[in-house]
Amino acid sequence: MTYRIFDDMTQCTEQEVARLLPLVSDQRRQQALAYKHLFGQFCCLKSYELLMQLLASSGFRTPNAGFSTPDTDRQTPDAGFPLFLYNEYGQPRLEHGPCFSISHCKYGIAVAVSETPIGIDIEHIRTAKPELVARTMNEKEQAEIWAAASPDIAFTRLWTQKEAVLKLQGTGILSIDGIKNTLVAIEHVDVQTKVNINKQYAYTLAILR
């Protein structure tokens, strides 16, 4: 398993988006351009770049893995680029290759790859609003949040843990009301959470043991 956190969001510029557009698969380019705002385009493209870099540096290989083929050199659409397939819940996977997970928030992008199912989630430190806490956390988690020195950090930690586990399971959040007991009975999953106070985000990796 390997992962990377990218948090230099000053790179979210029109110039960087223009640089990345010719360096991704046609599939990923279309997905990026479907976003109407620059931030969405940047995160879509940058996360693909990070994924390709992780695949190359970690020794994982896919039959068509690559991230340096410009448009002008392509023999066929998407030549040299891994394609994403999607399950019934919209969760992506590689057509050939290892498992991966991608997440982004306004302060960072998180990407992880593994030989076994994995989930990663990154979130900015969110306000622990009482109504949201009550809807998404079980009684034990609610008590933990309100007893914490920083309820906002405690809430964000738990939220990223739930999202990461659901991504590992391949479903994502099906309903906000059904997320309460996500972390109950997950004995075969390791959950690792880190908080970056300076940059105001938290992220969680969920890994099969």
Steps between C-alpha positions, in 0.01 A plus 500: 500500500617850425330838505563869449349819639528809279413828670658778297167625373659823376567290189131511418537739207386518141862452391536176697171365368615581147828314565325190632223471240715347222669262747199295608281240334218619277265349753647704786514818291130477426427445867709806593340725243155399622572713806392860450743640757879508496538325836314190387700482178828534686420232758381257234819543297747527788366189672553304177857628478565400860352156439723439199805616694416266789454207264838564342697569818355210699567236238135439420446449131201503269522386137468856369635697795654835413471871560711672240335433166392830340195518275710534188671164560188295555425227251154434644288671767630420848805315369754476782248586772318274747122528482261524791204266533215572742290272714127538561567757772723714281823391670794494256756227445774443246421286197827321573714548808484552877225645714498876552307773675484876440360785709526877507383797700568872473834460679643186344489190281557146627583195286580143610579176316515146635494138389185456711191723538577835657315819583630851561315816593617855564283778643553854619430542871123521503276667755337247729143620454272326753241395243764351267675322786167350610420379148839345418644375830382230736458570873856397592649720225282795598623475858859482377455812286341716769757389760794589275713811546412587140162357392566618144820293473338198669205517260723536194718206609198273532348627175815419303517158664146418393554621144828311466343175622205539262739561211694186593170311497430642154176680574571851618226680693165361389304721739607741771256338742653155447853597591463483879632147554763487225783454751326225696626143442789579264747263662668419168574865420783718631403867526783755511418869543724805501415865561693793355413784734707758311321437173166417659424157357483139610535181299440132560627183337287187531701186421404132498713299746 
